[in-house]
Amino acid sequence: MKEIKLIPDEPFHNYVDVAVMDFPDGPEGDMRQRCKVKVEFAEYDVNQLKKRGLDFKGAMAYYDDWLYNVIKFHLAQDWKCIDGMDQVKKIVKEKVWQYY
């Protein structure tokens, strides 16, 4: 299982870019960026989740699952985050909460 580190950029009101860093503690040397993921939480995006019947807790579970699957697609393998996930979740939580 691939170990990664997530580094969020400064968030905008409707999205945050998150860098996915490879080799965060590995013997290969310095970290390198594998990809960037844009996590969108504009009012329109959250309203789409509400239309699907998701409450705030459901919306947060959706974002967790979505982020895992998008990064898994880019890395082409399962992964676990060793740092940065709490920062990303905090940003998403603060922004999504505004619409509930």
N, CA, C and O atoms as a GROMACS GRO file, in nm:
protein
  400
    1MET      N    1   0.085  -0.117   0.000
    1MET     CA    2   0.000   0.000   0.000
    1MET      C    3   0.090   0.123   0.000
    1MET      O    4   0.183   0.134   0.079
    2LYS      N    5   0.060   0.215  -0.088
    2LYS     CA    6   0.139   0.337  -0.105
    2LYS      C    7   0.111   0.434   0.011
    2LYS      O    8  -0.004   0.456   0.048
    3GLU      N    9   0.217   0.490   0.068
    3GLU     CA   10   0.203   0.593   0.169
    3GLU      C   11   0.220   0.729   0.102
    3GLU      O   12   0.313   0.750   0.024
    4ILE      N   13   0.129   0.820   0.134
    4ILE     CA   14   0.135   0.954   0.075
    4ILE      C   15   0.116   1.059   0.183
    4ILE      O   16   0.080   1.030   0.297
    5LYS      N   17   0.143   1.181   0.144
    5LYS     CA   18   0.119   1.297   0.229
    5LYS      C   19   0.034   1.394   0.147
    5LYS      O   20   0.059   1.412   0.028
    6LEU      N   21  -0.065   1.456   0.210
    6LEU     CA   22  -0.149   1.554   0.144
    6LEU      C   23  -0.112   1.693   0.193
    6LEU      O   24  -0.098   1.716   0.313
    7ILE      N   25  -0.097   1.785   0.098
    7ILE     CA   26  -0.065   1.924   0.132
    7ILE      C   27  -0.166   2.014   0.064
    7ILE      O   28  -0.159   2.035  -0.057
    8PRO      N   29  -0.261   2.069   0.142
    8PRO     CA   30  -0.360   2.158   0.081
    8PRO      C   31  -0.302   2.298   0.058
    8PRO      O   32  -0.226   2.350   0.139
    9ASP      N   33  -0.341   2.357  -0.055
    9ASP     CA   34  -0.309   2.497  -0.081
    9ASP      C   35  -0.401   2.583   0.005
    9ASP      O   36  -0.487   2.531   0.076
   10GLU      N   37  -0.384   2.712  -0.001
   10GLU     CA   38  -0.476   2.803   0.066
   10GLU      C   39  -0.613   2.787   0.000
   10GLU      O   40  -0.624   2.799  -0.122
   11PRO      N   41  -0.718   2.760   0.076
   11PRO     CA   42  -0.849   2.735   0.015
   11PRO      C   43  -0.916   2.862  -0.036
   11PRO      O   44  -0.901   2.970   0.021
   12PHE      N   45  -0.990   2.847  -0.145
   12PHE     CA   46  -1.079   2.952  -0.194
   12PHE      C   47  -1.216   2.925  -0.133
   12PHE      O   48  -1.233   2.826  -0.063
   13HIS      N   49  -1.311   3.010  -0.159
   13HIS     CA   50  -1.442   2.991  -0.098
   13HIS      C   51  -1.516   2.870  -0.154
   13HIS      O   52  -1.609   2.820  -0.091
   14ASN      N   53  -1.477   2.823  -0.274
   14ASN     CA   54  -1.551   2.713  -0.335
   14ASN      C   55  -1.466   2.590  -0.370
   14ASN      O   56  -1.520   2.492  -0.421
   15TYR      N   57  -1.337   2.592  -0.343
   15TYR     CA   58  -1.253   2.474  -0.367
   15TYR      C   59  -1.117   2.490  -0.300
   15TYR      O   60  -1.078   2.599  -0.257
   16VAL      N   61  -1.048   2.378  -0.292
   16VAL     CA   62  -0.910   2.377  -0.245
   16VAL      C   63  -0.832   2.277  -0.330
   16VAL      O   64  -0.881   2.167  -0.358
   17ASP      N   65  -0.714   2.315  -0.372
   17ASP     CA   66  -0.624   2.223  -0.442
   17ASP      C   67  -0.539   2.151  -0.338
   17ASP      O   68  -0.489   2.212  -0.243
   18VAL      N   69  -0.524   2.020  -0.358
   18VAL     CA   70  -0.449   1.938  -0.264
   18VAL      C   71  -0.339   1.865  -0.340
   18VAL      O   72  -0.366   1.789  -0.433
   19ALA      N   73  -0.215   1.889  -0.299
   19ALA     CA   74  -0.101   1.819  -0.360
   19ALA      C   75  -0.087   1.682  -0.296
   19ALA      O   76  -0.094   1.668  -0.174
   20VAL      N   77  -0.067   1.581  -0.380
   20VAL     CA   78  -0.046   1.443  -0.334
   20VAL      C   79   0.104   1.415  -0.348
   20VAL      O   80   0.158   1.409  -0.458
   21MET      N   81   0.167   1.399  -0.232
   21MET     CA   82   0.312   1.383  -0.229
   21MET      C   83   0.350   1.237  -0.209
   21MET      O   84   0.296   1.168  -0.123
   22ASP      N   85   0.442   1.191  -0.291
   22ASP     CA   86   0.493   1.055  -0.288
   22ASP      C   87   0.624   1.050  -0.210
   22ASP      O   88   0.694   1.152  -0.199
   23PHE      N   89   0.657   0.937  -0.157
   23PHE     CA   90   0.780   0.914  -0.079
   23PHE      C   91   0.792   1.011   0.038
   23PHE      O   92   0.896   1.074   0.055
   24PRO      N   93   0.686   1.025   0.119
   24PRO     CA   94   0.694   1.122   0.229
   24PRO      C   95   0.797   1.087   0.335
   24PRO      O   96   0.851   1.177   0.400
   25ASP      N   97   0.826   0.960   0.354
   25ASP     CA   98   0.926   0.917   0.452
   25ASP      C   99   1.018   0.810   0.395
   25ASP      O  100   1.095   0.749   0.469
   26GLY      N  101   1.013   0.788   0.266
   26GLY     CA  102   1.083   0.675   0.207
   26GLY      C  103   1.230   0.696   0.186
   26GLY      O  104   1.280   0.807   0.195
   27PRO      N  105   1.300   0.587   0.157
   27PRO     CA  106   1.444   0.591   0.136
   27PRO      C  107   1.483   0.651   0.000
   27PRO      O  108   1.601   0.674  -0.026
   28GLU      N  109   1.384   0.675  -0.084
   28GLU     CA  110   1.415   0.726  -0.218
   28GLU      C  111   1.460   0.871  -0.216
   28GLU      O  112   1.508   0.923  -0.318
   29GLY      N  113   1.447   0.938  -0.102
   29GLY     CA  114   1.492   1.076  -0.095
   29GLY      C  115   1.377   1.171  -0.070
   29GLY      O  116   1.284   1.140   0.004
   30ASP      N  117   1.385   1.286  -0.132
   30ASP     CA  118   1.287   1.391  -0.109
   30ASP      C  119   1.150   1.354  -0.163
   30ASP      O  120   1.135   1.274  -0.255
   31MET      N  121   1.049   1.416  -0.100
   31MET     CA  122   0.912   1.397  -0.149
   31MET      C  123   0.902   1.451  -0.291
   31MET      O  124   0.976   1.540  -0.331
   32ARG      N  125   0.808   1.394  -0.366
   32ARG     CA  126   0.779   1.447  -0.498
   32ARG      C  127   0.628   1.450  -0.516
   32ARG      O  128   0.556   1.365  -0.464
   33GLN      N  129   0.583   1.547  -0.590
   33GLN     CA  130   0.440   1.560  -0.613
   33GLN      C  131   0.396   1.466  -0.723
   33GLN      O  132   0.451   1.469  -0.833
   34ARG      N  133   0.297   1.383  -0.692
   34ARG     CA  134   0.244   1.289  -0.791
   34ARG      C  135   0.132   1.352  -0.872
   34ARG      O  136   0.123   1.333  -0.994
   35CYS      N  137   0.045   1.428  -0.805
   35CYS     CA  138  -0.066   1.493  -0.873
   35CYS      C  139  -0.125   1.597  -0.781
   35CYS      O  140  -0.083   1.611  -0.666
   36LYS      N  141  -0.221   1.671  -0.832
   36LYS     CA  142  -0.299   1.766  -0.753
   36LYS      C  143  -0.444   1.732  -0.773
   36LYS      O  144  -0.486   1.698  -0.884
   37VAL      N  145  -0.522   1.741  -0.666
   37VAL     CA  146  -0.664   1.712  -0.671
   37VAL      C  147  -0.738   1.839  -0.630
   37VAL      O  148  -0.703   1.902  -0.531
   38LYS      N  149  -0.839   1.874  -0.706
   38LYS     CA  150  -0.922   1.990  -0.673
   38LYS      C  151  -1.047   1.939  -0.603
   38LYS      O  152  -1.128   1.867  -0.662
   39VAL      N  153  -1.062   1.976  -0.477
   39VAL     CA  154  -1.179   1.939  -0.398
   39VAL      C  155  -1.275   2.057  -0.403
   39VAL      O  156  -1.246   2.164  -0.349
   40GLU      N  157  -1.390   2.037  -0.468
   40GLU     CA  158  -1.485   2.145  -0.487
   40GLU      C  159  -1.599   2.134  -0.387
   40GLU      O  160  -1.656   2.026  -0.367
   41PHE      N  161  -1.632   2.246  -0.324
   41PHE     CA  162  -1.741   2.249  -0.225
   41PHE      C  163  -1.821   2.377  -0.239
   41PHE      O  164  -1.860   2.438  -0.139
   42ALA      N  165  -1.845   2.417  -0.362
   42ALA     CA  166  -1.929   2.533  -0.388
   42ALA      C  167  -2.073   2.501  -0.348
   42ALA      O  168  -2.108   2.385  -0.330
   43GLU      N  169  -2.153   2.604  -0.333
   43GLU     CA  170  -2.293   2.585  -0.295
   43GLU      C  171  -2.363   2.488  -0.390
   43GLU      O  172  -2.441   2.404  -0.346
   44TYR      N  173  -2.336   2.500  -0.520
   44TYR     CA  174  -2.397   2.410  -0.618
   44TYR      C  175  -2.359   2.264  -0.590
   44TYR      O  176  -2.444   2.176  -0.593
   45ASP      N  177  -2.232   2.240  -0.562
   45ASP     CA  178  -2.184   2.104  -0.534
   45ASP      C  179  -2.253   2.046  -0.411
   45ASP      O  180  -2.296   1.931  -0.411
   46VAL      N  181  -2.263   2.125  -0.306
   46VAL     CA  182  -2.326   2.078  -0.183
   46VAL      C  183  -2.475   2.057  -0.205
   46VAL      O  184  -2.533   1.962  -0.152
   47ASN      N  185  -2.538   2.144  -0.283
   47ASN     CA  186  -2.681   2.126  -0.312
   47ASN      C  187  -2.706   1.997  -0.388
   47ASN      O  188  -2.810   1.934  -0.369
   48GLN      N  189  -2.614   1.956  -0.473
   48GLN     CA  190  -2.627   1.828  -0.543
   48GLN      C  191  -2.627   1.712  -0.443
   48GLN      O  192  -2.701   1.615  -0.460
   49LEU      N  193  -2.545   1.723  -0.340
   49LEU     CA  194  -2.542   1.619  -0.237
   49LEU      C  195  -2.672   1.620  -0.156
   49LEU      O  196  -2.724   1.515  -0.120
   50LYS      N  197  -2.722   1.739  -0.128
   50LYS     CA  198  -2.850   1.750  -0.056
   50LYS      C  199  -2.963   1.687  -0.137
   50LYS      O  200  -3.051   1.622  -0.081
   51LYS      N  201  -2.962   1.707  -0.269
   51LYS     CA  202  -3.065   1.648  -0.355
   51LYS      C  203  -3.061   1.496  -0.350
   51LYS      O  204  -3.163   1.430  -0.371
   52ARG      N  205  -2.944   1.441  -0.323
   52ARG     CA  206  -2.929   1.296  -0.310
   52ARG      C  207  -2.970   1.248  -0.172
   52ARG      O  208  -2.963   1.129  -0.141
   53GLY      N  209  -3.012   1.342  -0.087
   53GLY     CA  210  -3.060   1.306   0.046
   53GLY      C  211  -2.952   1.300   0.152
   53GLY      O  212  -2.976   1.245   0.260
   54LEU      N  213  -2.834   1.354   0.125
   54LEU     CA  214  -2.725   1.347   0.221
   54LEU      C  215  -2.733   1.461   0.321
   54LEU      O  216  -2.744   1.578   0.282
   55ASP      N  217  -2.726   1.428   0.449
   55ASP     CA  218  -2.714   1.531   0.551
   55ASP      C  219  -2.566   1.568   0.562
   55ASP      O  220  -2.484   1.522   0.483
   56PHE      N  221  -2.532   1.653   0.661
   56PHE     CA  222  -2.393   1.698   0.672
   56PHE      C  223  -2.297   1.581   0.691
   56PHE      O  224  -2.192   1.574   0.627
   57LYS      N  225  -2.334   1.488   0.780
   57LYS     CA  226  -2.248   1.372   0.805
   57LYS      C  227  -2.232   1.288   0.677
   57LYS      O  228  -2.123   1.240   0.647
   58GLY      N  229  -2.341   1.272   0.603
   58GLY     CA  230  -2.335   1.198   0.477
   58GLY      C  231  -2.250   1.268   0.373
   58GLY      O  232  -2.178   1.204   0.297
   59ALA      N  233  -2.257   1.400   0.370
   59ALA     CA  234  -2.176   1.478   0.276
   59ALA      C  235  -2.027   1.462   0.308
   59ALA      O  236  -1.945   1.448   0.218
   60MET      N  237  -1.994   1.463   0.436
   60MET     CA  238  -1.853   1.445   0.474
   60MET      C  239  -1.804   1.305   0.438
   60MET      O  240  -1.690   1.288   0.394
   61ALA      N  241  -1.890   1.205   0.456
   61ALA     CA  242  -1.852   1.068   0.416
   61ALA      C  243  -1.834   1.061   0.265
   61ALA      O  244  -1.745   0.992   0.217
   62TYR      N  245  -1.919   1.132   0.191
   62TYR     CA  246  -1.906   1.136   0.045
   62TYR      C  247  -1.770   1.194   0.007
   62TYR      O  248  -1.699   1.136  -0.076
   63TYR      N  249  -1.732   1.308   0.066
   63TYR     CA  250  -1.603   1.370   0.034
   63TYR      C  251  -1.487   1.278   0.069
   63TYR      O  252  -1.390   1.271  -0.007
   64ASP      N  253  -1.494   1.208   0.183
   64ASP     CA  254  -1.388   1.113   0.220
   64ASP      C  255  -1.372   1.004   0.114
   64ASP      O  256  -1.262   0.975   0.069
   65ASP      N  257  -1.484   0.944   0.075
   65ASP     CA  258  -1.483   0.837  -0.024
   65ASP      C  259  -1.436   0.889  -0.160
   65ASP      O  260  -1.357   0.824  -0.228
   66TRP      N  261  -1.487   1.005  -0.198
   66TRP     CA  262  -1.451   1.065  -0.328
   66TRP      C  263  -1.301   1.090  -0.334
   66TRP      O  264  -1.236   1.055  -0.433
   67LEU      N  265  -1.246   1.152  -0.230
   67LEU     CA  266  -1.103   1.184  -0.229
   67LEU      C  267  -1.019   1.056  -0.237
   67LEU      O  268  -0.922   1.051  -0.312
   68TYR      N  269  -1.057   0.955  -0.160
   68TYR     CA  270  -0.982   0.829  -0.165
   68TYR      C  271  -0.981   0.772  -0.306
   68TYR      O  272  -0.876   0.733  -0.357
   69ASN      N  273  -1.098   0.766  -0.369
   69ASN     CA  274  -1.108   0.706  -0.502
   69ASN      C  275  -1.038   0.787  -0.611
   69ASN      O  276  -0.981   0.729  -0.703
   70VAL      N  277  -1.042   0.919  -0.603
   70VAL     CA  278  -0.973   1.002  -0.703
   70VAL      C  279  -0.822   0.982  -0.692
   70VAL      O  280  -0.754   0.965  -0.794
   71ILE      N  281  -0.771   0.983  -0.571
   71ILE     CA  282  -0.626   0.964  -0.554
   71ILE      C  283  -0.588   0.821  -0.592
   71ILE      O  284  -0.483   0.801  -0.654
   72LYS      N  285  -0.669   0.724  -0.558
   72LYS     CA  286  -0.641   0.585  -0.596
   72LYS      C  287  -0.633   0.572  -0.748
   72LYS      O  288  -0.548   0.501  -0.800
   73PHE      N  289  -0.721   0.641  -0.819
   73PHE     CA  290  -0.719   0.638  -0.965
   73PHE      C  291  -0.587   0.694  -1.018
   73PHE      O  292  -0.526   0.635  -1.107
   74HIS      N  293  -0.543   0.807  -0.964
   74HIS     CA  294  -0.420   0.870  -1.011
   74HIS      C  295  -0.295   0.789  -0.975
   74HIS      O  296  -0.198   0.787  -1.051
   75LEU      N  297  -0.297   0.723  -0.860
   75LEU     CA  298  -0.181   0.644  -0.819
   75LEU      C  299  -0.185   0.502  -0.873
   75LEU      O  300  -0.083   0.433  -0.874
   76ALA      N  301  -0.302   0.458  -0.919
   76ALA     CA  302  -0.323   0.323  -0.972
   76ALA      C  303  -0.296   0.216  -0.867
   76ALA      O  304  -0.253   0.105  -0.899
   77GLN      N  305  -0.322   0.250  -0.740
   77GLN     CA  306  -0.307   0.153  -0.633
   77GLN      C  307  -0.371   0.208  -0.505
   77GLN      O  308  -0.400   0.327  -0.494
   78ASP      N  309  -0.391   0.118  -0.408
   78ASP     CA  310  -0.443   0.160  -0.279
   78ASP      C  311  -0.338   0.246  -0.209
   78ASP      O  312  -0.219   0.233  -0.234
   79TRP      N  313  -0.385   0.332  -0.122
   79TRP     CA  314  -0.294   0.421  -0.052
   79TRP      C  315  -0.343   0.449   0.090
   79TRP      O  316  -0.460   0.427   0.122
   80LYS      N  317  -0.251   0.497   0.171
   80LYS     CA  318  -0.289   0.548   0.302
   80LYS      C  319  -0.213   0.679   0.325
   80LYS      O  320  -0.098   0.694   0.284
   81CYS      N  321  -0.281   0.770   0.389
   81CYS     CA  322  -0.224   0.901   0.414
   81CYS      C  323  -0.154   0.900   0.549
   81CYS      O  324  -0.214   0.862   0.650
   82ILE      N  325  -0.029   0.942   0.552
   82ILE     CA  326   0.044   0.946   0.678
   82ILE      C  327   0.050   1.087   0.736
   82ILE      O  328   0.092   1.106   0.849
   83ASP      N  329   0.007   1.187   0.656
   83ASP     CA  330   0.005   1.324   0.707
   83ASP      C  331  -0.078   1.412   0.613
   83ASP      O  332  -0.076   1.394   0.491
   84GLY      N  333  -0.151   1.505   0.670
   84GLY     CA  334  -0.223   1.605   0.592
   84GLY      C  335  -0.372   1.580   0.575
   84GLY      O  336  -0.444   1.672   0.537
   85MET      N  337  -0.420   1.460   0.601
   85MET     CA  338  -0.562   1.432   0.582
   85MET      C  339  -0.648   1.516   0.676
   85MET      O  340  -0.754   1.565   0.636
   86ASP      N  341  -0.604   1.533   0.799
   86ASP     CA  342  -0.682   1.612   0.895
   86ASP      C  343  -0.695   1.757   0.848
   86ASP      O  344  -0.801   1.818   0.866
   87GLN      N  345  -0.591   1.812   0.789
   87GLN     CA  346  -0.596   1.949   0.738
   87GLN      C  347  -0.699   1.961   0.626
   87GLN      O  348  -0.777   2.055   0.622
   88VAL      N  349  -0.697   1.865   0.534
   88VAL     CA  350  -0.790   1.867   0.422
   88VAL      C  351  -0.934   1.852   0.473
   88VAL      O  352  -1.022   1.927   0.430
   89LYS      N  353  -0.957   1.759   0.562
   89LYS     CA  354  -1.091   1.737   0.617
   89LYS      C  355  -1.142   1.860   0.691
   89LYS      O  356  -1.260   1.893   0.682
   90LYS      N  357  -1.054   1.928   0.762
   90LYS     CA  358  -1.093   2.048   0.835
   90LYS      C  359  -1.141   2.157   0.738
   90LYS      O  360  -1.242   2.223   0.764
   91ILE      N  361  -1.069   2.175   0.629
   91ILE     CA  362  -1.107   2.275   0.529
   91ILE      C  363  -1.243   2.241   0.469
   91ILE      O  364  -1.332   2.326   0.461
   92VAL      N  365  -1.260   2.116   0.428
   92VAL     CA  366  -1.386   2.074   0.366
   92VAL      C  367  -1.500   2.088   0.466
   92VAL      O  368  -1.608   2.137   0.431
   93LYS      N  369  -1.477   2.048   0.588
   93LYS     CA  370  -1.581   2.055   0.691
   93LYS      C  371  -1.626   2.200   0.712
   93LYS      O  372  -1.746   2.227   0.716
   94GLU      N  373  -1.532   2.291   0.724
   94GLU     CA  374  -1.565   2.432   0.746
   94GLU      C  375  -1.643   2.490   0.629
   94GLU      O  376  -1.737   2.568   0.650
   95LYS      N  377  -1.606   2.454   0.508
   95LYS     CA  378  -1.671   2.510   0.390
   95LYS      C  379  -1.808   2.448   0.366
   95LYS      O  380  -1.903   2.520   0.333
   96VAL      N  381  -1.820   2.318   0.380
   96VAL     CA  382  -1.946   2.249   0.355
   96VAL      C  383  -2.050   2.286   0.462
   96VAL      O  384  -2.169   2.298   0.432
   97TRP      N  385  -2.004   2.304   0.584
   97TRP     CA  386  -2.096   2.335   0.694
   97TRP      C  387  -2.176   2.461   0.666
   97TRP      O  388  -2.290   2.473   0.713
   98GLN      N  389  -2.121   2.555   0.591
   98GLN     CA  390  -2.189   2.681   0.560
   98GLN      C  391  -2.322   2.658   0.488
   98GLN      O  392  -2.411   2.743   0.496
   99TYR      N  393  -2.337   2.547   0.420
   99TYR     CA  394  -2.456   2.522   0.339
   99TYR      C  395  -2.556   2.429   0.408
   99TYR      O  396  -2.656   2.392   0.348
  100TYR      N  397  -2.530   2.392   0.533
  100TYR     CA  398  -2.623   2.307   0.607
  100TYR      C  399  -2.682   2.384   0.724
  100TYR      O  400  -2.763   2.331   0.799
   0.00000   0.00000   0.00000
